[in-house]
């Protein structure tokens, strides 16, 4: 449930939990502008920086974030990326956020954009994207002290905010100040309206140089502090890698993983060249006519469930951003339809502890009678509805990302071997083809070659560098719609035992549509195209899945599955032993060489999130997901299994 809010006669929001206003009767804008933004020396302190990272305790209605965002927009010398990270144990509802919107004309449209995304805030880490991915809000939903201890981030500025120490003592405790200090670099500035002696002493004990400054009425004084301990700091902030200067990058592989890495790095200022052996992008598994992005559910809310929610949120955000830039067409290249999951093999079970109504409903909930009827399923069918899900044409997504500024495409470039070149003033990777021709050179190289990853690692670093990746061939059945087949389809995609995209645009005219059903999972099979015998077996397998998933739809397509086999569409994906993606450096002995691979069958849900994770790790940014989840994807987990 969202945090309940009362409203004072003057329209100020009031917290029944803490027994206090969210801000003074004079409004919170002066405090946001002068205590926090100005108190941390902003915007002057961030002038011409590559990125700036603000860490806040107590998000409330987001006034401090809105003021920082507006200042960023208005500043000609703004940083390329603005990161705003905030901890909030009791998030308000989007409706209450709209009611509390400031009247300021510069802030009101930003507040509306914030409210649109301020949904589904289950405990954990959530990444919200604005300004084409250049303003990134990372929300830590949970107890601030606990969340700060768990996450790995570095702050350039700290906003110490929240209800007063008398009403919310945990937020101002010595343990919270210790947790905050972990995320500071030497020189991090902190500002707050609270000048309580206990807070000043706790900050000083953690290495902050603390002083009172003139306050913003009705306060006589505010507090300013700079992190400058007499000892050598050892927290994540002090251990963060040295800032990387964006230069040249080459991404090997032009599928959805490679394109995601290229887009994320280009947004951070890299000049990215994407190389692929094919003559066109998305020639491998990303050439699938259409696929689904969708959350996964499990009673224990497993790693995959949480990861897929993060992926679905970020995928939707980036699809909307690319559409706003005119690079994708909603309804033609992708659609936010929702997805019905029919539990053929096992009943879909929502996480224990989810309450309805609650933030979990934003993601997944039991299917209702209308949804089941539209799918031709009985009213007691085991099914759930994933609201933040839909379909996308992978090749169009790849093409849109490769069209972003800073990205260059290079086809017919079959990478055979990588070589590290190093001198006193120059370090770079060079990639060569089988004939020994130099294809490209760059300071950073990202391998996103799917099933071809190990061949390149072996030729470049030796067989000991290879990872235990399993190739999995998948085949789908598809056809052009007739009027009868289109009428028999549900109005939304369905997954469970296989998945069906019921209607997707096909080349040859906007009215030409098709359906697609699959996919098979043929482990350790790599032959393409599949043999006629394998294609026939794949159609039989896909038909059998559809007969259980959607019996009514299967009956309408009997002519397809009982006719002589038609060609399937097939490709090879790759998976790690734990079926999670691989994101991170290839080896400590190969600096500047990273990998983004092993998306398995969830590339459309996870690739864009993993591209952001790669860029965040490289640049020492706040991570777009929980630190433990990020560690579960780290390439280092495979080191002992080479």
C-alpha positions as CSV (number, residue, x, y, z in Angstrom):
1,X,0.0,0.0,0.0
2,X,1.1,3.6,-0.6
3,X,1.8,5.8,2.4
4,X,-1.5,7.4,3.6
5,X,-1.5,11.2,3.5
6,X,-3.6,13.8,5.2
7,X,-3.9,17.3,3.9
8,X,-3.7,20.5,6.0
9,X,-6.2,23.4,5.3
10,X,-3.5,25.2,3.4
11,X,-3.0,22.2,1.1
12,X,0.3,21.0,2.8
13,X,0.6,17.2,2.9
14,X,0.7,15.8,6.4
15,X,2.1,12.4,7.5
16,X,-0.2,10.6,10.0
17,X,2.7,8.1,10.6
18,X,5.2,10.7,11.8
19,X,2.7,13.4,12.9
20,X,4.2,16.2,11.0
21,X,4.0,18.2,7.7
22,X,6.2,17.1,4.8
23,X,7.4,20.6,4.6
24,X,6.8,24.0,6.3
25,X,3.7,26.1,5.7
26,X,5.8,28.3,3.5
27,X,6.3,25.5,1.1
28,X,9.3,23.3,0.4
29,X,10.7,25.1,-2.7
30,X,12.9,27.6,-0.8
31,X,14.3,24.7,1.2
32,X,14.9,22.6,-1.9
33,X,16.6,25.4,-3.7
34,X,18.7,27.0,-1.0
35,X,19.2,24.4,1.7
36,X,19.9,21.5,-0.5
37,X,20.8,22.6,-4.1
38,X,22.6,25.8,-3.1
39,X,23.9,24.3,0.2
40,X,25.8,21.7,-1.8
41,X,27.3,24.4,-4.1
42,X,25.1,23.4,-7.1
43,X,24.9,24.0,-9.9
44,X,28.4,25.6,-9.9
45,X,30.0,22.4,-8.5
46,X,28.8,20.2,-11.4
47,X,29.9,22.5,-14.2
48,X,31.1,20.6,-17.3
49,X,31.3,17.3,-15.4
50,X,30.7,14.0,-17.2
51,X,28.3,13.1,-14.4
52,X,27.0,14.2,-11.0
53,X,25.7,11.9,-8.3
54,X,23.3,13.2,-5.6
55,X,22.3,11.0,-2.7
56,X,19.3,11.8,-0.6
57,X,17.7,10.4,2.5
58,X,13.9,10.8,2.4
59,X,12.3,11.3,-1.1
60,X,8.9,12.4,0.1
61,X,7.1,14.1,-2.8
62,X,10.3,14.5,-4.8
63,X,10.7,18.3,-4.5
64,X,14.4,18.1,-4.1
65,X,14.7,15.9,-7.1
66,X,12.5,18.2,-9.2
67,X,14.5,21.3,-8.3
68,X,17.8,19.5,-9.1
69,X,16.3,18.4,-12.4
70,X,15.1,21.9,-13.3
71,X,18.5,23.3,-12.4
72,X,20.2,20.7,-14.7
73,X,17.9,21.6,-17.6
74,X,18.5,25.3,-17.2
75,X,22.3,25.1,-16.9
76,X,24.4,25.5,-20.0
77,X,27.3,23.8,-18.2
78,X,25.3,20.9,-16.9
79,X,26.9,17.4,-16.6
80,X,26.2,14.9,-19.3
81,X,24.4,12.7,-16.8
82,X,22.6,13.7,-13.6
83,X,22.2,10.8,-11.1
84,X,19.8,11.4,-8.2
85,X,19.5,8.5,-5.7
86,X,17.1,8.6,-2.9
87,X,16.0,6.3,-0.1
88,X,12.4,6.2,0.9
89,X,10.8,3.7,3.3
90,X,7.2,4.9,2.8
91,X,6.6,6.0,-0.8
92,X,3.4,8.1,-1.5
93,X,1.0,7.3,-4.2
94,X,1.2,8.8,-7.7
95,X,-2.2,10.4,-7.1
96,X,-1.0,12.1,-3.9
97,X,2.2,13.2,-5.7
98,X,0.0,14.9,-8.4
99,X,-2.1,16.6,-5.7
100,X,1.1,18.0,-4.1
101,X,2.6,19.2,-7.4
102,X,4.2,22.6,-7.1
103,X,2.6,25.5,-9.0
104,X,6.0,26.7,-10.3
105,X,5.7,26.5,-14.2
106,X,9.3,25.2,-14.5
107,X,8.6,22.3,-12.1
108,X,5.0,21.3,-12.8
109,X,5.6,19.5,-16.1
110,X,8.6,17.7,-14.6
111,X,6.4,16.7,-11.6
112,X,3.8,15.2,-14.0
113,X,6.5,13.1,-15.7
114,X,7.7,11.9,-12.3
115,X,4.2,10.9,-11.2
116,X,3.7,8.9,-14.4
117,X,6.7,6.7,-13.5
118,X,6.2,6.7,-9.8
119,X,4.5,3.3,-9.8
120,X,5.0,-0.3,-8.7
121,X,7.6,0.7,-6.0
122,X,8.0,-2.6,-4.2
123,X,10.9,-2.9,-1.7
124,X,14.2,-2.8,-3.5
125,X,15.9,-0.6,-6.2
126,X,14.0,1.1,-9.0
127,X,15.5,3.1,-11.9
128,X,13.4,5.8,-13.5
129,X,14.6,7.5,-16.6
130,X,14.1,11.1,-17.9
131,X,15.5,13.4,-20.5
132,X,16.4,10.6,-23.0
133,X,18.3,8.8,-20.3
134,X,20.4,11.8,-19.1
135,X,18.6,12.3,-15.8
136,X,18.4,9.1,-13.9
137,X,16.4,8.7,-10.6
138,X,17.3,5.6,-8.6
139,X,14.9,4.9,-5.7
140,X,15.9,2.8,-2.7
141,X,12.6,1.6,-1.4
142,X,13.1,0.5,2.2
143,X,14.7,1.5,5.4
144,X,17.4,4.1,4.5
145,X,20.0,2.7,6.9
146,X,19.6,-0.8,5.6
147,X,19.5,0.2,2.0
148,X,22.6,2.4,2.2
149,X,24.5,-0.5,3.8
150,X,23.5,-2.9,1.0
151,X,24.1,-0.7,-2.1
152,X,27.3,0.3,-3.8
153,X,27.4,3.9,-5.0
154,X,29.5,7.1,-4.7
155,X,27.9,10.5,-3.9
156,X,29.2,13.9,-5.0
157,X,26.5,15.6,-3.0
158,X,24.4,14.4,-0.1
159,X,20.9,15.8,0.8
160,X,20.2,14.8,4.4
161,X,16.5,15.1,4.7
162,X,13.5,13.6,6.3
163,X,11.2,14.1,9.3
164,X,12.9,15.5,12.4
165,X,15.2,13.4,14.7
166,X,12.5,13.6,17.4
167,X,10.0,12.0,15.1
168,X,12.2,9.7,12.9
169,X,15.3,9.1,15.0
170,X,16.6,6.2,12.9
171,X,17.1,8.4,9.9
172,X,19.4,10.7,11.8
173,X,21.2,8.1,13.9
174,X,25.0,7.6,14.1
175,X,24.5,4.3,12.2
176,X,22.8,6.2,9.3
177,X,25.7,8.7,9.3
178,X,28.1,5.8,9.2
179,X,26.2,4.3,6.3
180,X,26.2,7.6,4.4
181,X,30.0,8.1,4.9
182,X,30.6,4.8,3.1
183,X,29.3,6.4,-0.1
184,X,31.4,9.5,0.1
185,X,34.5,10.4,-1.8
186,X,36.9,13.0,-0.2
187,X,35.3,16.3,-0.9
188,X,31.6,15.2,-1.0
189,X,29.4,18.0,0.2
190,X,26.5,17.4,2.5
191,X,23.7,19.8,3.4
192,X,20.6,19.7,5.7
193,X,18.2,21.9,7.5
194,X,18.8,20.0,10.8
195,X,21.4,21.4,13.1
196,X,20.8,19.1,16.1
197,X,24.0,18.5,18.2
198,X,23.6,14.8,17.9
199,X,23.6,15.0,14.1
200,X,26.6,17.3,14.0
201,X,28.5,15.0,16.4
202,X,27.6,11.9,14.4
203,X,28.8,13.5,11.1
204,X,32.0,14.7,12.7
205,X,32.8,11.2,14.0
206,X,32.5,9.9,10.5
207,X,35.0,12.3,9.0
208,X,32.8,15.3,8.0
209,X,34.0,18.8,8.6
210,X,30.8,20.4,9.9
211,X,29.7,24.0,10.3
212,X,26.5,25.9,10.7
213,X,25.5,28.4,8.0
214,X,22.7,30.9,7.7
215,X,19.3,29.3,7.5
216,X,16.4,29.6,5.2
217,X,13.4,31.1,7.2
218,X,11.9,30.0,9.4
219,X,15.2,28.3,10.4
220,X,18.0,30.4,11.8
221,X,20.7,28.0,10.8
222,X,21.3,25.1,8.4
223,X,24.1,22.7,8.3
224,X,26.9,22.2,5.8
225,X,29.5,19.5,5.8
226,X,32.4,18.3,3.7
227,X,33.7,14.8,3.8
228,X,37.4,15.1,4.6
229,X,38.4,12.5,7.2
230,X,41.8,12.5,8.9
231,X,42.1,8.8,8.0
232,X,42.1,7.0,4.6
233,X,38.5,6.2,3.7
234,X,37.7,2.6,2.9
235,X,34.1,2.6,1.9
236,X,32.6,2.0,-1.6
237,X,32.8,5.7,-2.3
238,X,36.6,5.8,-1.7
239,X,37.2,2.5,-3.5
240,X,35.2,3.5,-6.6
241,X,37.2,3.2,-9.8
242,X,38.8,6.3,-11.2
243,X,36.5,8.2,-13.5
244,X,36.7,6.9,-17.0
245,X,37.0,9.4,-19.8
246,X,34.7,8.4,-22.7
247,X,36.8,7.8,-25.8
248,X,36.5,5.2,-28.5
249,X,34.6,1.9,-28.0
250,X,34.0,-1.0,-30.2
251,X,31.1,-3.4,-29.6
252,X,31.4,-6.8,-31.3
253,X,28.0,-8.1,-32.1
254,X,24.9,-6.2,-33.5
255,X,22.1,-8.1,-31.7
256,X,20.0,-6.6,-28.9
257,X,22.8,-7.1,-26.4
258,X,25.4,-5.3,-28.5
259,X,23.0,-2.5,-29.4
260,X,22.0,-2.0,-25.8
261,X,25.7,-1.7,-24.8
262,X,26.3,0.7,-27.6
263,X,23.3,2.9,-26.7
264,X,24.2,3.1,-23.0
265,X,27.8,4.0,-23.7
266,X,27.0,6.5,-26.4
267,X,24.7,8.4,-24.0
268,X,27.8,8.7,-21.7
269,X,29.9,10.3,-24.5
270,X,31.6,7.3,-26.0
271,X,32.2,7.1,-29.8
272,X,31.0,3.6,-30.4
273,X,31.6,1.4,-33.5
274,X,29.4,-1.7,-33.6
275,X,30.9,-4.5,-35.7
276,X,29.1,-7.6,-37.0
277,X,30.0,-10.4,-39.4
278,X,26.6,-9.9,-41.2
279,X,25.8,-7.3,-43.8
280,X,22.9,-6.0,-41.7
281,X,22.3,-5.5,-38.0
282,X,20.2,-8.0,-36.0
283,X,21.0,-10.9,-38.3
284,X,21.2,-13.6,-35.6
285,X,18.6,-14.3,-32.9
286,X,17.6,-10.6,-32.9
287,X,16.1,-11.2,-36.4
288,X,13.1,-12.8,-34.8
289,X,10.0,-11.2,-36.2
290,X,8.6,-10.3,-32.8
291,X,9.1,-11.3,-29.2
292,X,7.9,-10.6,-25.7
293,X,9.3,-8.5,-22.8
294,X,7.6,-9.7,-19.6
295,X,8.2,-10.0,-15.8
296,X,8.7,-13.4,-14.2
297,X,6.9,-14.4,-11.0
298,X,7.7,-16.9,-8.2
299,X,6.5,-17.4,-4.7
300,X,9.9,-16.5,-3.2
301,X,10.4,-13.5,-5.5
302,X,13.6,-15.1,-6.9
303,X,16.6,-13.3,-8.5
304,X,15.0,-13.9,-11.9
305,X,11.7,-12.4,-10.8
306,X,13.3,-9.2,-9.4
307,X,15.7,-8.9,-12.3
308,X,12.9,-9.3,-14.9
309,X,10.8,-6.6,-13.2
310,X,13.8,-4.2,-13.4
311,X,14.3,-5.2,-17.0
312,X,10.7,-4.7,-18.0
313,X,10.6,-1.3,-16.4
314,X,13.7,-0.1,-18.1
315,X,12.7,-1.7,-21.4
316,X,9.5,0.2,-21.4
317,X,11.2,3.4,-20.5
318,X,13.7,3.1,-23.4
319,X,11.1,2.0,-25.9
320,X,9.2,5.2,-25.0
321,X,12.4,7.3,-25.2
322,X,13.2,5.9,-28.6
323,X,9.7,6.6,-29.8
324,X,9.8,10.2,-28.5
325,X,13.0,10.6,-30.6
326,X,11.1,9.3,-33.7
327,X,13.2,6.1,-33.9
328,X,10.4,3.7,-33.1
329,X,6.7,3.6,-33.9
330,X,4.4,2.5,-31.1
331,X,1.9,-0.1,-32.3
332,X,4.1,-1.0,-35.3
333,X,7.5,-1.6,-33.8
334,X,6.4,-2.4,-30.3
335,X,3.3,-2.2,-28.1
336,X,2.6,-2.1,-24.3
337,X,-0.2,-4.6,-24.4
338,X,0.2,-6.6,-21.2
339,X,0.8,-10.3,-21.3
340,X,-1.4,-13.2,-20.0
341,X,0.5,-16.0,-18.4
342,X,-1.4,-19.3,-18.6
343,X,0.1,-21.8,-16.1
344,X,0.0,-25.0,-18.2
345,X,2.9,-26.8,-16.5
346,X,2.7,-25.0,-13.2
347,X,0.2,-22.5,-11.7
348,X,1.7,-18.9,-11.8
349,X,2.2,-18.0,-8.1
350,X,2.7,-14.4,-7.1
351,X,5.3,-13.6,-4.4
352,X,4.3,-14.4,-0.8
353,X,3.7,-11.2,1.1
354,X,2.3,-9.2,-1.9
355,X,-0.8,-7.4,-0.8
356,X,-3.7,-6.3,-3.0
357,X,-4.2,-3.5,-3.5
358,X,-0.5,-2.7,-3.5
359,X,2.5,-1.9,-5.7
360,X,2.7,-5.6,-6.8
361,X,-0.6,-5.1,-8.7
362,X,1.2,-2.7,-11.0
363,X,3.3,-5.6,-12.2
364,X,1.4,-8.8,-11.9
365,X,-2.0,-10.0,-10.5
366,X,-4.4,-12.8,-11.0
367,X,-6.1,-12.8,-14.4
368,X,-9.7,-11.5,-14.4
369,X,-12.7,-13.1,-16.1
370,X,-12.5,-10.8,-19.2
371,X,-8.9,-11.6,-19.9
372,X,-9.5,-15.4,-19.6
373,X,-12.6,-15.1,-21.8
374,X,-10.7,-13.2,-24.4
375,X,-8.1,-16.0,-24.5
376,X,-10.8,-18.7,-24.7
377,X,-9.9,-20.1,-21.4
378,X,-12.3,-21.3,-18.6
379,X,-12.9,-19.0,-15.7
380,X,-10.9,-21.2,-13.3
381,X,-7.8,-21.4,-15.5
382,X,-4.6,-20.9,-13.6
383,X,-3.4,-17.6,-15.0
384,X,-2.0,-14.2,-14.1
385,X,-1.8,-10.9,-15.9
386,X,1.5,-9.0,-16.4
387,X,0.5,-5.4,-16.9
388,X,4.1,-4.0,-17.6
389,X,4.7,-6.3,-20.6
390,X,4.2,-6.4,-24.3
391,X,5.8,-7.3,-27.7
392,X,8.6,-5.7,-29.7
393,X,10.3,-6.3,-33.1
394,X,13.9,-6.9,-32.0
395,X,15.5,-5.8,-35.3
396,X,13.7,-2.5,-35.2
397,X,14.9,-2.0,-31.6
398,X,18.5,-2.7,-32.7
399,X,18.2,-0.3,-35.6
400,X,16.8,2.4,-33.4
401,X,19.7,2.1,-30.9
402,X,22.3,2.0,-33.7
403,X,20.8,5.3,-35.0
404,X,21.6,7.2,-31.8
405,X,24.2,10.0,-31.9
406,X,27.7,8.6,-31.2
407,X,27.0,5.1,-32.7
408,X,28.4,3.9,-36.0
409,X,27.6,0.6,-37.7
410,X,30.2,-1.5,-39.5
411,X,29.0,-4.7,-41.2
412,X,30.8,-7.5,-43.0
413,X,33.3,-7.4,-40.2
414,X,33.9,-10.9,-38.8
415,X,36.0,-10.6,-35.6
416,X,38.4,-13.4,-35.4
417,X,41.0,-12.2,-32.8
418,X,41.5,-9.4,-30.4
419,X,45.0,-8.0,-29.6
420,X,46.0,-5.6,-26.8
421,X,48.4,-2.9,-27.8
422,X,50.1,-0.9,-25.2
423,X,52.7,1.8,-25.0
424,X,53.6,4.6,-22.5
425,X,50.9,6.9,-23.8
426,X,48.5,4.5,-25.7
427,X,46.5,1.5,-24.7
428,X,43.8,0.0,-26.9
429,X,42.3,-3.1,-28.3
430,X,42.6,-4.1,-32.0
431,X,40.3,-6.6,-33.7
432,X,41.3,-8.6,-36.8
433,X,39.4,-10.8,-39.2
434,X,40.5,-14.3,-40.3
435,X,42.8,-12.8,-43.0
436,X,44.6,-10.6,-40.5
437,X,43.0,-7.4,-41.6
438,X,42.6,-4.8,-38.9
439,X,38.9,-4.1,-38.5
440,X,38.9,-1.5,-35.7
441,X,40.8,-0.1,-32.7
442,X,39.4,1.3,-29.5
443,X,40.3,1.9,-25.9
444,X,37.3,-0.1,-24.8
445,X,36.0,-3.4,-26.3
446,X,32.7,-5.1,-25.5
447,X,32.0,-8.7,-26.6
448,X,28.3,-9.2,-27.3
449,X,28.6,-12.2,-29.7
450,X,26.3,-14.7,-28.0
451,X,27.2,-18.2,-29.1
452,X,30.4,-16.9,-30.9
453,X,31.8,-15.5,-27.6
454,X,34.0,-18.4,-26.7
455,X,35.5,-18.7,-30.2
456,X,36.7,-15.1,-30.0
457,X,38.0,-15.5,-26.4
458,X,39.9,-18.7,-27.3
459,X,41.6,-17.1,-30.4
460,X,42.4,-13.9,-28.4
461,X,43.2,-15.0,-24.8
462,X,43.6,-18.8,-25.1
463,X,41.3,-21.7,-24.3
464,X,41.6,-21.0,-20.5
465,X,39.7,-17.8,-21.1
466,X,36.5,-19.6,-22.4
467,X,33.4,-19.7,-20.3
468,X,30.9,-22.5,-19.7
469,X,28.2,-21.1,-22.0
470,X,25.6,-23.4,-23.5
471,X,24.2,-22.8,-27.0
472,X,20.5,-23.3,-27.3
473,X,18.8,-23.4,-30.7
474,X,15.2,-22.1,-30.9
475,X,12.7,-22.5,-33.7
476,X,9.4,-20.7,-34.0
477,X,6.3,-21.4,-36.1
478,X,4.7,-18.5,-37.8
479,X,2.3,-17.5,-40.6
480,X,0.5,-14.7,-42.3
481,X,-2.9,-14.0,-40.9
482,X,-6.1,-14.8,-42.7
483,X,-9.3,-13.1,-41.6
484,X,-10.3,-16.3,-39.8
485,X,-7.1,-16.8,-38.0
486,X,-6.9,-13.2,-36.9
487,X,-10.4,-13.5,-35.4
488,X,-9.4,-16.5,-33.4
489,X,-6.5,-14.8,-31.7
490,X,-6.6,-13.2,-28.2
491,X,-6.1,-9.4,-28.2
492,X,-2.9,-9.7,-26.3
493,X,0.2,-12.0,-26.2
494,X,0.1,-15.1,-24.0
495,X,3.0,-17.0,-22.5
496,X,3.5,-20.0,-20.2
497,X,4.3,-23.2,-22.0
498,X,5.8,-21.4,-25.0
499,X,4.5,-18.0,-26.0
500,X,2.2,-16.5,-28.7
501,X,2.5,-13.1,-30.3
502,X,-1.0,-13.0,-31.8
503,X,-0.6,-10.1,-34.3
504,X,2.5,-8.4,-35.6
505,X,3.1,-6.2,-38.6
506,X,4.8,-7.8,-41.5
507,X,6.8,-6.3,-44.4
508,X,4.7,-5.4,-47.4
509,X,2.1,-3.1,-46.0
510,X,0.7,-1.8,-42.7
511,X,-2.4,-4.1,-43.0
512,X,-0.3,-7.3,-43.5
513,X,-0.1,-9.1,-40.2
514,X,1.2,-12.4,-38.9
515,X,1.4,-14.5,-35.8
516,X,4.3,-16.3,-34.2
517,X,4.5,-19.2,-31.8
518,X,7.4,-20.8,-30.0
519,X,10.1,-21.4,-29.2
520,X,11.8,-24.7,-29.0
521,X,14.8,-25.2,-26.6
522,X,17.3,-27.4,-28.4
523,X,20.3,-27.5,-26.1
524,X,23.7,-27.8,-27.7
525,X,22.2,-27.7,-31.2
526,X,23.8,-25.0,-33.4
527,X,23.1,-26.1,-37.0
528,X,21.5,-23.4,-39.1
529,X,19.3,-23.7,-41.0
530,X,17.7,-26.6,-39.2
531,X,17.2,-29.8,-41.2
532,X,13.8,-30.6,-42.6
533,X,13.4,-33.3,-40.0
534,X,14.3,-30.8,-37.2
535,X,11.9,-28.2,-38.7
536,X,9.1,-30.8,-38.7
537,X,9.8,-31.7,-35.1
538,X,9.8,-28.1,-34.1
539,X,6.4,-27.5,-35.7
540,X,5.0,-30.5,-33.8
541,X,6.5,-29.2,-30.6
542,X,5.2,-25.7,-31.0
543,X,1.8,-27.0,-32.0
544,X,1.7,-29.2,-28.9
545,X,2.6,-26.2,-26.7
546,X,-0.1,-24.1,-28.3
547,X,-2.8,-26.8,-27.9
548,X,-2.2,-26.6,-24.1
549,X,-1.6,-22.9,-23.9
550,X,-4.6,-21.7,-26.0
551,X,-6.8,-24.6,-27.1
552,X,-9.3,-22.5,-29.0
553,X,-6.5,-20.7,-31.0
554,X,-4.8,-24.0,-31.7
555,X,-8.0,-25.4,-33.2
556,X,-8.3,-22.4,-35.5
557,X,-4.8,-23.0,-36.8
558,X,-5.1,-26.8,-37.3
559,X,-4.7,-26.3,-41.0
560,X,-1.3,-24.9,-40.4
561,X,0.0,-27.6,-38.0
562,X,-1.5,-30.5,-39.9
563,X,-0.3,-29.3,-43.3
564,X,3.0,-30.3,-44.8
565,X,5.8,-28.6,-42.7
566,X,6.7,-25.1,-43.7
567,X,10.0,-23.6,-42.9
568,X,10.5,-22.5,-39.3
569,X,12.5,-19.5,-38.3
570,X,15.5,-20.5,-36.2
571,X,18.5,-19.0,-34.4
572,X,21.0,-19.9,-31.7
573,X,21.0,-18.3,-28.3
574,X,23.5,-18.9,-25.4
575,X,22.9,-19.3,-21.7
576,X,25.1,-19.4,-18.6
577,X,25.1,-22.4,-16.2
578,X,22.8,-20.4,-13.8
579,X,20.7,-19.1,-16.6
580,X,21.5,-15.5,-15.7
581,X,23.2,-12.9,-18.0
582,X,26.9,-12.3,-17.9
583,X,27.9,-8.6,-17.5
584,X,31.4,-7.4,-16.7
585,X,35.1,-7.5,-17.4
586,X,36.4,-10.5,-19.2
587,X,39.5,-10.9,-17.1
588,X,41.8,-8.9,-14.8
589,X,44.6,-9.7,-17.3
590,X,42.6,-8.0,-20.1
591,X,41.9,-4.4,-19.0
592,X,39.4,-2.6,-21.1
593,X,37.7,-5.8,-22.4
594,X,34.1,-6.4,-21.2
595,X,31.4,-8.8,-22.1
596,X,27.6,-8.6,-22.3
597,X,26.2,-12.0,-23.2
598,X,24.1,-15.1,-22.1
599,X,20.7,-13.4,-22.3
600,X,19.1,-16.8,-23.1
601,X,15.5,-16.6,-24.0
602,X,14.9,-13.2,-22.1
603,X,17.0,-10.9,-24.2
604,X,14.2,-8.4,-24.8
605,X,13.5,-8.2,-21.1
606,X,17.1,-8.0,-19.8
607,X,19.4,-6.7,-22.5
608,X,18.7,-3.0,-22.1
609,X,19.0,-3.3,-18.3
610,X,22.3,-5.1,-18.7
611,X,23.6,-2.5,-21.1
612,X,22.9,0.1,-18.4
613,X,24.5,-2.1,-15.7
614,X,27.7,-2.4,-17.8
615,X,27.9,1.4,-18.4
616,X,27.2,2.1,-14.7
617,X,29.9,-0.3,-13.5
618,X,32.4,1.2,-15.9
619,X,31.7,4.7,-14.8
620,X,31.3,4.2,-11.1
621,X,27.6,5.3,-11.3
622,X,24.7,4.2,-9.0
623,X,23.7,0.8,-10.3
624,X,20.3,0.5,-12.0
625,X,19.4,-2.6,-9.8
626,X,20.1,-4.0,-6.3
627,X,23.8,-4.5,-5.7
628,X,23.2,-8.2,-4.8
629,X,21.4,-8.7,-8.1
630,X,24.2,-7.0,-10.0
631,X,26.7,-9.2,-8.3
632,X,24.7,-12.3,-9.5
633,X,25.3,-11.2,-13.1
634,X,29.0,-10.3,-12.7
635,X,31.3,-12.1,-15.2
636,X,33.6,-12.9,-12.3
637,X,31.3,-15.6,-11.1
638,X,32.4,-17.7,-14.1
639,X,36.1,-17.3,-13.4
640,X,36.3,-20.6,-11.5
641,X,34.2,-22.5,-14.0
642,X,36.3,-21.7,-17.1
